[in-house]
Amino acid sequence: MKFKDRRVILTGATGGIGSQIARKLSAAGAKLSLVDRNEQALKTAVNDLGSDHTLGITADITTD
């Protein structure tokens, strides 16, 4: 599957597996929307991956 210029929403983005997936998708050219409960870790991930093509969303998807 090609990810260049595709928008991907990734939940649990700052965890072990999530962060690795985010790195791989970013390297493949995906535009990322990262979702996680940990605001500080999310900010770090967005900065590391490049804020020009990565959006961070602080949320807990287990609650309304």
Secondary structure as a PSIPRED ss2 file (coil, helix, strand):
# PSIPRED VFORMAT (PSIPRED V4.0)

   1 M C   1.000  0.000  0.000
   2 K C   1.000  0.000  0.000
   3 F C   1.000  0.000  0.000
   4 K C   1.000  0.000  0.000
   5 D C   1.000  0.000  0.000
   6 R C   1.000  0.000  0.000
   7 R E   0.000  0.000  1.000
   8 V E   0.000  0.000  1.000
   9 I E   0.000  0.000  1.000
  10 L E   0.000  0.000  1.000
  11 T E   0.000  0.000  1.000
  12 G C   1.000  0.000  0.000
  13 A C   1.000  0.000  0.000
  14 T C   1.000  0.000  0.000
  15 G C   1.000  0.000  0.000
  16 G H   0.000  1.000  0.000
  17 I H   0.000  1.000  0.000
  18 G H   0.000  1.000  0.000
  19 S H   0.000  1.000  0.000
  20 Q H   0.000  1.000  0.000
  21 I H   0.000  1.000  0.000
  22 A H   0.000  1.000  0.000
  23 R H   0.000  1.000  0.000
  24 K H   0.000  1.000  0.000
  25 L H   0.000  1.000  0.000
  26 S H   0.000  1.000  0.000
  27 A H   0.000  1.000  0.000
  28 A C   1.000  0.000  0.000
  29 G C   1.000  0.000  0.000
  30 A C   1.000  0.000  0.000
  31 K E   0.000  0.000  1.000
  32 L E   0.000  0.000  1.000
  33 S E   0.000  0.000  1.000
  34 L E   0.000  0.000  1.000
  35 V E   0.000  0.000  1.000
  36 D E   0.000  0.000  1.000
  37 R C   1.000  0.000  0.000
  38 N C   1.000  0.000  0.000
  39 E H   0.000  1.000  0.000
  40 Q H   0.000  1.000  0.000
  41 A H   0.000  1.000  0.000
  42 L H   0.000  1.000  0.000
  43 K H   0.000  1.000  0.000
  44 T H   0.000  1.000  0.000
  45 A H   0.000  1.000  0.000
  46 V H   0.000  1.000  0.000
  47 N H   0.000  1.000  0.000
  48 D H   0.000  1.000  0.000
  49 L H   0.000  1.000  0.000
  50 G C   1.000  0.000  0.000
  51 S C   1.000  0.000  0.000
  52 D C   1.000  0.000  0.000
  53 H C   1.000  0.000  0.000
  54 T E   0.000  0.000  1.000
  55 L E   0.000  0.000  1.000
  56 G E   0.000  0.000  1.000
  57 I E   0.000  0.000  1.000
  58 T E   0.000  0.000  1.000
  59 A C   1.000  0.000  0.000
  60 D C   1.000  0.000  0.000
  61 I C   1.000  0.000  0.000
  62 T C   1.000  0.000  0.000
  63 T C   1.000  0.000  0.000
  64 D C   1.000  0.000  0.000
